[in-house]
Amino acid sequence: MSRTDVGGLRAEVEAAGLGHLRFLIGNTSLPVPGAHVIGQIDGVWVTFLRDERGVVEELTFVEHPDERSAVTEFMSQMQNVARLKELRALLEAEDRRPPRGPRG
């Protein structure tokens, strides 16, 4: 169950095994490449991703009606990013396998 505020969000991210991912909590202006961000801009709760250059990926920018929904979305997206990384690693491992010979 997700917390409803950002106060314990860092601990929740770590407890969920997501601490290896890049993320920022509260600081929406720091251009960290590849980071998932949650915070407030002009009093509005937002979540978004930054690309490999640290630029906001506009299609991921979401305004939330309250802190609770922002935290819920942030954790959901962090879990999705972690799963994508797991799948990518599995595909890369499969690509490194030697080809199987013909069955006969």
C-alpha positions in Angstrom: 0.0 0.0 0.0 1.4 3.3 -1.0 1.9 6.2 1.4 -0.2 9.2 0.7 2.5 11.9 1.1 6.0 12.5 0.0 7.3 12.6 3.5 8.1 8.9 3.6 8.4 8.4 -0.2 12.2 7.9 -0.3 11.9 5.1 2.3 9.0 3.6 0.3 11.0 3.6 -2.9 13.9 1.9 -1.1 11.6 -0.7 0.6 10.0 -1.5 -2.8 13.5 -2.3 -4.2 13.4 0.6 -6.6 16.3 2.6 -5.1 18.6 1.7 -8.0 16.4 3.8 -10.3 17.1 7.5 -10.8 14.5 9.7 -9.1 14.0 13.1 -7.5 11.5 13.9 -4.8 10.6 17.5 -4.4 13.2 19.2 -6.6 11.5 19.6 -10.0 14.1 21.9 -11.5 17.3 19.8 -11.2 18.0 18.3 -14.7 19.1 14.8 -13.7 19.2 12.6 -16.8 16.8 9.7 -16.8 15.2 10.7 -13.5 11.6 10.2 -12.5 10.4 13.3 -10.7 7.7 14.2 -8.2 7.1 17.6 -6.7 5.2 20.9 -6.9 5.4 23.6 -9.5 3.5 26.7 -8.6 1.6 24.8 -5.9 0.5 22.0 -8.3 1.6 18.4 -7.8 3.4 17.0 -10.8 5.2 13.9 -12.0 7.3 13.5 -15.1 10.4 11.8 -16.5 13.6 13.5 -17.7 15.3 12.1 -20.8 19.0 11.1 -21.1 19.9 14.8 -21.4 17.9 15.8 -18.3 15.2 17.5 -20.4 11.5 17.0 -19.3 9.8 14.5 -21.5 6.7 16.5 -22.2 4.4 13.5 -22.9 5.1 12.2 -19.3 4.3 15.5 -17.6 1.2 15.1 -15.5 -0.5 17.5 -13.1 -2.3 15.9 -10.2 -5.2 17.2 -8.1 -3.4 16.4 -4.8 -0.3 15.0 -3.2 -1.9 11.5 -2.7 -2.6 11.0 -6.4 0.9 12.3 -7.3 2.5 9.8 -4.9 0.4 6.9 -6.2 1.3 7.7 -9.8 4.9 8.2 -9.0 5.2 4.8 -7.4 3.3 3.1 -10.2 5.5 4.6 -12.8 8.7 3.7 -10.8 7.4 0.1 -10.7 6.8 0.2 -14.5 10.3 1.5 -15.2 11.8 -1.2 -13.0 9.8 -3.9 -14.9 10.9 -2.5 -18.2 14.5 -2.6 -17.1 14.1 -6.3 -16.0 12.5 -7.2 -19.4 15.3 -5.4 -21.3 17.9 -7.3 -19.3 16.2 -10.6 -20.1 16.1 -9.8 -23.8 19.7 -8.8 -23.8 20.7 -12.0 -22.0 18.7 -14.0 -24.6 20.5 -12.2 -27.4 23.8 -13.1 -26.0 23.0 -16.9 -25.9 24.6 -19.0 -28.6 22.2 -20.0 -31.3 20.7 -23.4 -31.0 21.5 -26.0 -33.7 19.0 -27.6 -36.0 16.7 -30.2 -34.5 16.8 -33.4 -36.2 
